[in-house]
Amino acid sequence: MITADQRNSRSSADAVAETLQRINRERAEDLALPAERTAGDEAQMLLTSAHAALDITLELTRTEQWSVGIGIGTVPLPYGSNVRATSGAAFLAARDAIDRAKKSPAKCAVQSDPDSELARDIEPLLELLILLRGRRTANGWELYDLLSTGITQADAAERLGISPQSASQRALVAGLRTEEEAVRALANLLDRAHSGVVTDNALSAEEGTS
């Protein structure tokens, strides 16, 4: 679950509508329900996987327009007709997370309901990744965006008009391999944190009926 709040919204144009349109168009398969504006300059997204939640978090924080709270927790079935009509522990966790995210250097926070040591460990690692990305140059992002389309580094070098060696150096400086490994690891950790919360809640429910 993601709650995102537009930064400096009083002094900048509204970015919520355009962002929601893009996410709902490009990420439809990753959304349990269409992403929606919930209040003012705030948007909520109920994701189908930890990897999708991480990808969208990185997309939003890259723009420096958003504070992002990731909420880990259960969402009872059936879902409501839309995000605003849906509730659960994940929504409460995301609310706590967005409040802390606004004060974070990376403008991102992770919260679990019930509280999880693993979720607390994920937050500083995600913050490091976001801050690493924040130091990336325009040249580094240019290569990153090309590689994100699925082409090889050699093909990206050709499109950029640089040598393969220069592309490799640019990738190294931009930390692209480091990011790739970090994203994989963080997605796995988020998935484990979510699975742990679901298991804990299931066990609690069983104990309550015994």
Backbone as CSV, one residue per row, in Angstrom:
resi,resn,N_x,N_y,N_z,CA_x,CA_y,CA_z,C_x,C_y,C_z
1,MET,0.855,-1.186,0.000,0.000,0.000,0.000,0.895,1.241,0.000
2,ILE,0.585,2.211,-0.879,1.337,3.462,-0.942,0.391,4.634,-0.724
3,THR,0.788,5.530,0.147,0.168,6.848,0.235,1.233,7.854,-0.161
4,ALA,0.920,8.693,-1.145,1.876,9.679,-1.640,1.272,11.070,-1.518
5,ASP,2.075,12.021,-1.078,1.607,13.384,-0.907,2.506,14.331,-1.698
6,GLN,1.899,15.175,-2.527,2.688,16.093,-3.345,3.376,17.133,-2.467
7,ARG,4.673,17.315,-2.691,5.460,18.279,-1.933,5.272,19.686,-2.505
8,ASN,5.301,20.669,-1.609,5.238,22.081,-2.019,4.054,22.346,-2.942
9,SER,2.941,21.721,-2.639,1.789,21.819,-3.535,1.198,23.225,-3.596
10,ARG,1.394,23.997,-2.550,0.837,25.346,-2.544,1.569,26.278,-3.498
11,SER,2.823,25.958,-3.797,3.616,26.833,-4.656,3.938,26.208,-6.009
12,SER,3.321,25.078,-6.320,3.572,24.419,-7.598,2.270,23.897,-8.183
13,ALA,2.300,23.596,-9.476,1.100,23.114,-10.156,0.707,21.739,-9.628
14,ASP,-0.571,21.438,-9.708,-1.074,20.144,-9.262,-0.476,19.030,-10.124
15,ALA,0.142,18.051,-9.466,0.756,16.937,-10.190,-0.003,15.633,-9.978
16,VAL,-1.045,15.671,-9.166,-1.735,14.448,-8.796,-2.462,13.831,-9.985
17,ALA,-3.237,14.630,-10.697,-4.057,14.093,-11.787,-3.198,13.433,-12.858
18,GLU,-2.148,14.130,-13.292,-1.290,13.582,-14.342,-0.580,12.321,-13.869
19,THR,-0.109,12.325,-12.619,0.588,11.165,-12.079,-0.338,9.961,-11.976
20,LEU,-1.558,10.183,-11.513,-2.514,9.086,-11.395,-2.870,8.520,-12.769
21,GLN,-3.059,9.381,-13.740,-3.366,8.909,-15.093,-2.256,8.020,-15.628
22,ARG,-1.008,8.461,-15.416,0.136,7.695,-15.921,0.242,6.356,-15.207
23,ILE,0.126,6.350,-13.886,0.250,5.104,-13.130,-0.877,4.142,-13.485
24,ASN,-2.089,4.651,-13.581,-3.213,3.769,-13.920,-3.101,3.223,-15.338
25,ARG,-2.466,3.977,-16.214,-2.282,3.524,-17.595,-1.130,2.531,-17.701
26,GLU,0.013,2.874,-17.099,1.226,2.079,-17.271,1.355,0.949,-16.255
27,ARG,0.644,1.046,-15.130,0.807,0.081,-14.042,-0.476,-0.655,-13.703
28,ALA,-1.398,-0.721,-14.643,-2.706,-1.306,-14.356,-2.601,-2.718,-13.799
29,GLU,-1.660,-3.522,-14.313,-1.537,-4.906,-13.861,-0.981,-5.010,-12.445
30,ASP,-0.346,-3.933,-11.973,0.253,-3.934,-10.634,-0.691,-3.390,-9.569
31,LEU,-1.855,-2.902,-9.971,-2.783,-2.259,-9.049,-3.952,-3.175,-8.728
32,ALA,-4.208,-3.376,-7.443,-5.373,-4.154,-7.037,-6.656,-3.381,-7.317
33,LEU,-6.554,-2.047,-7.221,-7.640,-1.123,-7.556,-6.992,0.094,-8.215
34,PRO,-7.710,0.818,-9.048,-7.117,2.011,-9.654,-6.636,2.999,-8.594
35,ALA,-5.467,3.587,-8.833,-4.930,4.598,-7.928,-5.838,5.819,-7.957
36,GLU,-6.001,6.452,-6.798,-6.947,7.567,-6.694,-6.391,8.707,-5.853
37,ARG,-6.908,9.897,-6.151,-6.714,11.027,-5.241,-7.664,10.813,-4.066
38,THR,-7.132,10.929,-2.860,-7.968,10.680,-1.687,-8.271,11.938,-0.894
39,ALA,-7.360,12.907,-0.914,-7.599,14.147,-0.181,-6.593,15.186,-0.652
40,GLY,-7.089,16.305,-1.156,-6.191,17.375,-1.558,-5.146,16.924,-2.554
41,ASP,-3.896,16.976,-2.124,-2.779,16.615,-2.996,-2.212,15.248,-2.640
42,GLU,-3.062,14.365,-2.181,-2.653,13.042,-1.747,-3.237,11.972,-2.663
43,ALA,-2.457,10.913,-2.891,-2.905,9.796,-3.720,-2.632,8.497,-2.984
44,GLN,-3.482,7.492,-3.233,-3.298,6.182,-2.628,-3.321,5.096,-3.698
45,MET,-2.486,4.078,-3.488,-2.357,2.982,-4.437,-2.260,1.670,-3.669
46,LEU,-3.111,0.742,-4.004,-3.082,-0.592,-3.414,-2.436,-1.518,-4.438
47,LEU,-1.222,-2.000,-4.134,-0.421,-2.746,-5.092,-0.580,-4.249,-4.908
48,THR,-0.286,-4.978,-5.982,-0.414,-6.434,-5.959,0.886,-7.138,-5.594
49,SER,2.011,-6.395,-5.534,3.286,-7.032,-5.206,4.227,-6.031,-4.560
50,ALA,5.179,-6.563,-3.810,6.190,-5.717,-3.180,7.063,-5.035,-4.232
51,HIS,7.382,-5.765,-5.310,8.240,-5.193,-6.351,7.555,-4.000,-7.004
52,ALA,6.257,-4.102,-7.246,5.521,-2.987,-7.840,5.512,-1.782,-6.905
53,ALA,5.313,-2.033,-5.614,5.322,-0.943,-4.638,6.672,-0.245,-4.624
54,LEU,7.744,-1.013,-4.699,9.085,-0.439,-4.692,9.337,0.344,-5.979
55,ASP,8.966,-0.215,-7.114,9.172,0.478,-8.392,8.458,1.825,-8.417
56,ILE,7.207,1.844,-7.975,6.448,3.092,-7.994,7.024,4.090,-6.997
57,THR,7.458,3.603,-5.850,8.102,4.485,-4.869,9.331,5.153,-5.466
58,LEU,10.146,4.392,-6.181,11.346,4.951,-6.788,10.999,5.918,-7.914
59,GLU,9.955,5.618,-8.673,9.514,6.534,-9.727,9.080,7.871,-9.131
60,LEU,8.301,7.812,-8.057,7.778,9.038,-7.459,8.874,9.860,-6.790
61,THR,9.740,9.213,-6.029,10.787,9.967,-5.331,11.818,10.527,-6.302
62,ARG,11.976,9.906,-7.455,12.917,10.437,-8.454,12.538,11.855,-8.873
63,THR,11.251,12.141,-8.969,10.803,13.452,-9.441,11.017,14.561,-8.411
64,GLU,11.248,14.178,-7.150,11.377,15.118,-6.037,10.103,15.937,-5.827
65,GLN,8.976,15.403,-6.319,7.688,16.073,-6.147,6.839,15.431,-5.053
66,TRP,7.284,14.275,-4.546,6.417,13.497,-3.673,7.112,13.038,-2.398
67,SER,6.325,12.984,-1.337,6.666,12.210,-0.148,5.878,10.911,-0.252
68,VAL,6.526,9.782,0.095,5.916,8.477,-0.135,5.946,7.639,1.141
69,GLY,4.785,7.123,1.527,4.698,6.222,2.659,4.274,4.841,2.194
70,ILE,5.081,3.840,2.522,4.755,2.450,2.187,4.154,1.785,3.415
71,GLY,2.955,1.262,3.272,2.281,0.590,4.373,2.223,-0.910,4.138
72,ILE,2.684,-1.672,5.124,2.670,-3.127,5.045,1.631,-3.650,6.040
73,GLY,0.687,-4.428,5.545,-0.346,-4.959,6.420,-1.431,-5.630,5.606
74,THR,-2.395,-6.181,6.279,-3.472,-6.882,5.594,-4.534,-5.900,5.103
75,VAL,-5.237,-6.308,4.050,-6.407,-5.582,3.538,-7.503,-6.629,3.358
76,PRO,-8.520,-6.609,4.193,-9.558,-7.647,4.140,-10.252,-7.706,2.782
77,LEU,-10.599,-8.921,2.380,-11.390,-9.154,1.179,-12.861,-9.284,1.550
78,PRO,-13.771,-8.907,0.676,-13.495,-8.316,-0.643,-13.115,-6.842,-0.511
79,TYR,-12.342,-6.343,-1.498,-12.005,-4.924,-1.519,-13.271,-4.107,-1.761
80,GLY,-13.185,-2.841,-1.396,-14.274,-1.933,-1.710,-14.336,-1.656,-3.208
81,SER,-15.303,-0.862,-3.603,-15.467,-0.545,-5.026,-14.334,0.320,-5.556
82,ASN,-13.638,0.997,-4.654,-12.476,1.803,-5.033,-11.564,1.914,-3.815
83,VAL,-10.436,2.593,-3.994,-9.456,2.713,-2.905,-10.065,3.406,-1.699
84,ARG,-10.828,4.461,-1.941,-11.397,5.216,-0.831,-12.425,4.413,-0.037
85,ALA,-12.987,3.406,-0.662,-13.982,2.568,0.020,-13.354,1.309,0.617
86,THR,-12.024,1.251,0.608,-11.298,0.080,1.099,-10.490,0.479,2.331
87,SER,-10.314,-0.453,3.243,-9.566,-0.150,4.469,-8.833,-1.400,4.928
88,GLY,-8.055,-1.235,5.984,-7.302,-2.352,6.533,-6.028,-1.869,7.179
89,ALA,-5.283,-2.799,7.742,-4.056,-2.448,8.451,-3.037,-1.771,7.541
90,ALA,-2.988,-2.181,6.278,-2.027,-1.573,5.351,-2.296,-0.087,5.165
91,PHE,-3.574,0.302,5.159,-3.922,1.711,5.004,-3.482,2.513,6.231
92,LEU,-3.691,1.935,7.417,-3.272,2.610,8.644,-1.755,2.753,8.689
93,ALA,-1.050,1.706,8.260,0.409,1.755,8.243,0.910,2.803,7.267
94,ALA,0.285,2.883,6.094,0.697,3.873,5.099,0.453,5.291,5.603
95,ARG,-0.608,5.489,6.384,-0.872,6.808,6.964,0.227,7.210,7.932
96,ASP,0.640,6.290,8.789,1.748,6.582,9.703,3.037,6.841,8.912
97,ALA,3.246,6.051,7.851,4.469,6.182,7.071,4.553,7.525,6.364
98,ILE,3.453,7.995,5.789,3.517,9.258,5.047,3.790,10.426,5.988
99,ASP,3.281,10.345,7.210,3.556,11.412,8.184,5.046,11.491,8.496
100,ARG,5.684,10.328,8.599,7.127,10.326,8.862,7.936,10.644,7.608
101,ALA,7.423,10.244,6.457,8.149,10.471,5.204,8.384,11.957,4.951
102,LYS,7.421,12.779,5.334,7.543,14.212,5.088,8.727,14.823,5.826
103,LYS,9.185,14.150,6.880,10.317,14.655,7.670,11.615,13.929,7.350
104,SER,11.563,12.975,6.445,12.725,12.152,6.112,13.574,12.805,5.025
105,PRO,14.910,12.675,5.090,15.765,13.214,4.026,15.430,12.649,2.652
106,ALA,15.011,11.394,2.618,14.669,10.750,1.348,13.200,10.926,0.992
107,LYS,12.431,11.555,1.889,10.986,11.743,1.682,10.267,10.416,1.461
108,CYS,10.684,9.415,2.215,10.075,8.100,2.117,10.174,7.401,3.463
109,ALA,9.142,6.631,3.815,9.164,5.864,5.059,8.380,4.575,4.857
110,VAL,8.699,3.583,5.689,8.055,2.274,5.631,7.481,1.964,7.003
111,GLN,6.225,1.547,7.036,5.573,1.211,8.301,4.799,-0.081,8.147
112,SER,4.831,-0.898,9.182,4.088,-2.150,9.186,3.070,-2.147,10.316
113,ASP,1.916,-2.742,10.063,0.887,-2.901,11.087,0.406,-4.350,11.052
114,PRO,0.744,-5.158,12.101,1.463,-4.792,13.319,2.936,-4.487,13.049
115,ASP,3.546,-3.808,14.022,4.933,-3.388,13.877,5.838,-4.584,13.611
116,SER,6.820,-4.367,12.742,7.716,-5.446,12.335,9.158,-4.956,12.359
117,GLU,10.040,-5.744,12.992,11.460,-5.389,13.009,12.029,-5.383,11.598
118,LEU,11.581,-6.304,10.764,12.063,-6.351,9.384,11.677,-5.087,8.639
119,ALA,10.456,-4.606,8.814,10.032,-3.369,8.160,10.878,-2.200,8.629
120,ARG,11.216,-2.169,9.920,12.064,-1.091,10.434,13.460,-1.153,9.823
121,ASP,13.935,-2.356,9.534,15.259,-2.503,8.923,15.237,-2.099,7.448
122,ILE,14.110,-2.282,6.788,14.010,-1.948,5.368,14.122,-0.446,5.145
123,GLU,13.526,0.338,6.025,13.440,1.784,5.794,14.800,2.460,5.562
124,PRO,15.810,2.270,6.416,17.079,2.946,6.169,17.771,2.456,4.900
125,LEU,17.568,1.194,4.529,18.168,0.685,3.301,17.515,1.340,2.080
126,LEU,16.206,1.486,2.124,15.500,2.160,1.038,15.908,3.629,0.979
127,GLU,16.089,4.239,2.133,16.517,5.641,2.167,17.884,5.803,1.513
128,LEU,18.809,4.881,1.783,20.127,4.937,1.157,20.021,4.849,-0.365
129,LEU,19.163,3.956,-0.857,19.003,3.803,-2.298,18.446,5.085,-2.917
130,ILE,17.452,5.680,-2.290,16.859,6.902,-2.828,17.881,8.037,-2.835
131,LEU,18.675,8.148,-1.786,19.690,9.197,-1.734,20.783,8.954,-2.776
132,LEU,21.130,7.682,-3.025,22.085,7.345,-4.083,21.550,7.805,-5.431
133,ARG,20.289,7.513,-5.696,19.680,7.928,-6.957,19.625,9.448,-7.075
134,GLY,19.463,10.119,-5.940,19.390,11.575,-5.954,20.692,12.242,-6.366
135,ARG,21.805,11.517,-6.270,23.111,12.072,-6.653,23.460,11.760,-8.116
136,ARG,22.613,11.042,-8.793,22.892,10.626,-10.169,22.830,11.821,-11.115
137,THR,23.761,11.873,-12.047,23.804,12.970,-13.014,22.799,12.724,-14.138
138,ALA,22.599,13.766,-14.951,21.705,13.640,-16.103,22.198,12.559,-17.063
139,ASN,23.524,12.458,-17.240,24.079,11.419,-18.109,23.776,10.023,-17.569
140,GLY,23.866,9.879,-16.248,23.562,8.597,-15.637,22.108,8.218,-15.820
141,TRP,21.215,9.190,-15.651,19.791,8.923,-15.845,19.483,8.611,-17.300
142,GLU,20.187,9.247,-18.209,19.970,8.981,-19.633,20.259,7.516,-19.950
143,LEU,21.360,7.003,-19.408,21.695,5.599,-19.620,20.705,4.697,-18.890
144,TYR,20.351,5.050,-17.677,19.382,4.274,-16.899,18.071,4.127,-17.667
145,ASP,17.566,5.225,-18.205,16.281,5.193,-18.904,16.352,4.323,-20.155
146,LEU,17.460,4.361,-20.854,17.607,3.508,-22.034,17.634,2.033,-21.642
147,LEU,18.403,1.713,-20.622,18.493,0.320,-20.182,17.162,-0.187,-19.631
148,SER,16.356,0.719,-19.088,15.060,0.334,-18.536,14.089,-0.130,-19.618
149,THR,14.374,0.200,-20.875,13.519,-0.253,-21.971,13.810,-1.696,-22.348
150,GLY,14.906,-2.264,-21.802,15.235,-3.656,-22.064,16.349,-3.864,-23.068
151,ILE,16.921,-2.789,-23.600,18.018,-2.950,-24.552,19.315,-3.230,-23.800
152,THR,20.310,-3.720,-24.515,21.598,-4.021,-23.905,22.405,-2.743,-23.700
153,GLN,23.424,-2.838,-22.864,24.286,-1.683,-22.638,25.027,-1.300,-23.917
154,ALA,25.376,-2.297,-24.735,26.046,-2.014,-26.012,25.124,-1.225,-26.939
155,ASP,23.844,-1.628,-26.977,22.880,-0.899,-27.806,22.665,0.512,-27.272
156,ALA,22.627,0.645,-25.949,22.455,1.966,-25.350,23.643,2.866,-25.698
157,ALA,24.842,2.306,-25.669,26.023,3.074,-26.026,25.934,3.574,-27.462
158,GLU,25.470,2.703,-28.349,25.346,3.093,-29.756,24.346,4.232,-29.913
159,ARG,23.219,4.139,-29.217,22.211,5.201,-29.307,22.727,6.521,-28.753
160,LEU,23.556,6.427,-27.723,24.104,7.633,-27.101,25.301,8.183,-27.870
161,GLY,25.818,7.409,-28.821,26.976,7.846,-29.591,28.254,7.819,-28.785
162,ILE,28.351,6.864,-27.837,29.556,6.735,-27.028,30.069,5.306,-27.154
163,SER,31.295,5.085,-26.728,31.876,3.750,-26.818,31.299,2.841,-25.730
164,PRO,31.344,1.525,-25.927,30.905,0.604,-24.882,31.662,0.816,-23.573
165,GLN,32.954,1.155,-23.697,33.751,1.407,-22.492,33.235,2.637,-21.735
166,SER,32.861,3.666,-22.495,32.322,4.876,-21.863,30.979,4.592,-21.201
167,ALA,30.187,3.744,-21.837,28.896,3.372,-21.253,29.099,2.594,-19.956
168,SER,30.077,1.703,-19.946,30.369,0.935,-18.735,30.821,1.849,-17.613
169,GLN,31.637,2.832,-17.932,32.104,3.781,-16.923,30.943,4.628,-16.407
170,ARG,30.079,5.036,-17.320,28.922,5.831,-16.920,28.006,5.017,-16.005
171,ALA,27.807,3.741,-16.320,26.976,2.869,-15.494,27.582,2.694,-14.111
172,LEU,28.915,2.590,-14.067,29.597,2.418,-12.786,29.433,3.653,-11.918
173,VAL,29.662,4.814,-12.504,29.544,6.068,-11.751,28.101,6.274,-11.274
174,ALA,27.145,5.891,-12.111,25.734,6.069,-11.771,25.234,5.024,-10.779
175,GLY,26.037,4.002,-10.511,25.639,2.964,-9.566,24.503,2.097,-10.072
176,LEU,24.462,1.873,-11.384,23.334,1.133,-11.949,23.316,-0.328,-11.502
177,ARG,24.458,-0.977,-11.460,24.489,-2.364,-11.014,24.148,-2.454,-9.521
178,THR,24.674,-1.518,-8.753,24.360,-1.486,-7.324,22.873,-1.319,-7.107
179,GLU,22.258,-0.417,-7.867,20.810,-0.204,-7.739,20.040,-1.460,-8.120
180,GLU,20.438,-2.096,-9.193,19.745,-3.305,-9.638,19.724,-4.365,-8.551
181,GLU,20.874,-4.574,-7.907,20.950,-5.572,-6.843,20.182,-5.126,-5.606
182,ALA,20.242,-3.814,-5.308,19.536,-3.290,-4.144,18.025,-3.400,-4.314
183,VAL,17.538,-3.113,-5.509,16.100,-3.213,-5.771,15.635,-4.654,-5.601
184,ARG,16.404,-5.594,-6.134,16.045,-7.004,-5.997,15.973,-7.400,-4.523
185,ALA,17.001,-6.994,-3.757,17.040,-7.359,-2.343,15.910,-6.693,-1.554
186,LEU,15.666,-5.408,-1.817,14.618,-4.696,-1.091,13.237,-5.241,-1.412
187,ALA,13.003,-5.595,-2.672,11.713,-6.185,-3.041,11.498,-7.500,-2.293
188,ASN,12.561,-8.297,-2.189,12.461,-9.550,-1.447,12.170,-9.309,0.035
189,LEU,12.829,-8.312,0.600,12.616,-7.998,2.015,11.201,-7.482,2.261
190,LEU,10.715,-6.626,1.367,9.343,-6.132,1.504,8.343,-7.276,1.405
191,ASP,8.600,-8.187,0.491,7.709,-9.337,0.331,7.716,-10.198,1.592
192,ARG,8.905,-10.407,2.170,9.008,-11.179,3.405,8.295,-10.476,4.554
193,ALA,8.445,-9.164,4.624,7.790,-8.408,5.694,6.277,-8.527,5.582
194,HIS,5.771,-8.438,4.350,4.333,-8.570,4.148,3.855,-9.977,4.490
195,SER,4.599,-10.969,4.048,4.224,-12.353,4.335,4.211,-12.615,5.834
196,GLY,5.177,-12.032,6.539,5.231,-12.202,7.984,4.043,-11.586,8.682
197,VAL,3.606,-10.426,8.220,2.441,-9.761,8.807,1.180,-10.578,8.559
198,VAL,1.028,-11.066,7.331,-0.153,-11.872,6.999,-0.195,-13.137,7.844
199,THR,0.965,-13.786,8.010,1.038,-15.004,8.818,0.707,-14.721,10.274
200,ASP,1.283,-13.620,10.812,1.008,-13.257,12.203,-0.482,-13.001,12.421
201,ASN,-1.102,-12.295,11.472,-2.528,-12.003,11.607,-3.366,-13.270,11.529
202,ALA,-2.974,-14.191,10.669,-3.710,-15.452,10.537,-3.611,-16.261,11.825
203,LEU,-2.419,-16.293,12.401,-2.238,-17.023,13.650,-3.045,-16.392,14.769
204,SER,-3.068,-15.055,14.806,-3.840,-14.355,15.838,-5.316,-14.670,15.715
205,ALA,-5.801,-14.732,14.458,-7.220,-15.037,14.243,-7.540,-16.445,14.709
206,GLU,-6.644,-17.385,14.434,-6.845,-18.776,14.863,-6.875,-18.876,16.379
207,GLU,-5.953,-18.162,17.042,-5.909,-18.203,18.496,-7.189,-17.639,19.091
208,GLY,-7.725,-16.591,18.401,-8.927,-15.963,18.908,-10.151,-16.857,18.802
209,THR,-10.095,-17.839,17.913,-11.258,-18.731,17.752,-11.077,-20.065,18.453
210,SER,-9.928,-20.275,19.077,-9.676,-21.556,19.726,-10.248,-21.608,21.127
